[in-house]
Amino acid sequence: MAKKRVLITGGAGFLGSHLCDRFIREGYHVIAMDNLITGDLENIEHLFKLPDFEFYHHDVSKFVHVPGELDYILHFASPASPIDYLKIPIQTLKVGSLGTHNLLGLAKAKRARMLIASTSEVYGDPLVHPQREDYWGNVNPVGPRGCYDEAKRFQEAMTMAYHMHHGLETRIVRIFNTYGPRMRLDDGRVLPAFLSQALRREPLSIFGDGSQTRSFCYVDDLVEGIYRLLLSDYHLPVNIGNPSEITIREFAEEICRLTGAELKVEYQPLPKDDPQKRQPDISKAREILGWEPRVDRAEGLKRTLEYFRDKVQVPDRQEA
Ligand SMILES: NC(=O)c1ccc[n+]([C@@H]2O[C@H](COP(=O)([O-])OP(=O)(O)OC[C@H]3O[C@@H](n4cnc5c(N)ncnc54)[C@H](O)[C@@H]3O)[C@@H](O)[C@H]2O)c1
């Protein structure tokens, strides 16, 4: 029997590359598409020798053509960290809107099922805690994060329109902060920033007073949730994330204990519209997908640290 064929946009990025690995392991033919604006071929170079892996260097905001059949499309292309989307806000809006439209058109033409990577950012700075899927969010459309948050909200609306109007099979995953190997050290997110600062024995940068919370999900757990959602028959949004919530200040302490660094912090002003609280309500994922996270933060951070140790230049005398 011919192998099922899956297109993964953003396939050279952090999450996309882990998805490529998973679908290859599951016996699919994988086509990764990426314009490398924030991704890196190093994340997928181990797959290039495989006959069931193809890579297309392409911007999905432009017309997308893929020869042959497709069973699934996973749309993960988009700058994802504030440092990236603040630098390229227009490309961010385009990939969420035009890119999503192009891929929905492709899915319709190929009769493929399409899953989109949405985000906890659709809840903005939430007034409801923890966040359930039926909460509509508190987003500032004209603030600095608007380009990302609104692109993702539009992406969800466009996907639902294709589902309702064309009967397209669609899935929407709302991803909460995820971490693991292949995150970029300089992507500005708190976890790589803290780990690299601690490994270099530099003070950890805390924005605001550190009382804001985040919930971190290990990448393997996220990939498992996405895989189950794709194969499920549920088309409304599903939160995937780890509900274990921690303040940024406590997280700084945890990272220092893990790396053996002395706790030194440097407080900096809180960026505009930075969410105060983040915690997914995962009742739906539990109920519909039988999914919940398995890797706790202690284990996930240990695995991530292994990866970061090789990447961070640590002076000999400061070896962690
Ligand atoms: N990492 C998280 O915690 C998180 C949380 C919520 C949502 N997401 C979503 O998951 C997806 C992947 O995020 P990530 O953390 O892997 O980010 P990433 O930056 O590592 O990966 C994104 C990939 O998309 C590619 N890309 C961007 N614009 C493109 C375009 N126009 N055409 C083709 N490729 C393009 C980039 O080059 C990169 O390889 C994004 O859609 C993001 O919004 C991620």
The ligand as an ORCA input file, in Angstrom:
! r2SCAN-3c Opt
* xyz 0 1
  N       6.830     27.103     20.114
  C       5.731     27.419     20.754
  O       5.721     27.409     22.002
  C       4.472     27.771     20.018
  C       3.348     28.179     20.758
  C       2.189     28.484     20.068
  C       2.117     28.358     18.703
  N       3.209     27.971     18.003
  C       3.084     27.896     16.546
  O       3.758     26.766     16.043
  C       4.365     27.056     14.789
  C       5.843     26.739     14.820
  O       6.472     27.494     15.852
  P       8.010     27.243     16.236
  O       8.159     27.512     17.682
  O       8.453     25.946     15.682
  O       8.686     28.449     15.465
  P       9.937     28.446     14.453
  O      10.239     29.872     14.158
  O      11.031     27.591     14.988
  O       9.331     27.726     13.179
  C       8.547     28.372     12.243
  C       9.019     27.950     10.865
  O       8.190     28.550      9.866
  C       9.013     29.026      8.816
  N       8.288     30.093      8.124
  C       7.896     31.297      8.609
  N       7.246     32.000      7.667
  C       7.205     31.206      6.564
  C       6.660     31.357      5.263
  N       6.032     32.485      4.895
  N       6.788     30.336      4.375
  C       7.429     29.193      4.725
  N       7.972     29.001      5.939
  C       7.864     29.991      6.850
  C      10.278     29.493      9.524
  O      11.393     29.603      8.670
  C      10.457     28.404     10.575
  O      11.203     27.315     10.089
  C       4.053     28.523     14.498
  O       2.932     28.594     13.655
  C       3.717     29.093     15.850
  O       2.836     30.178     15.754
  C       4.381     27.696     18.625
*
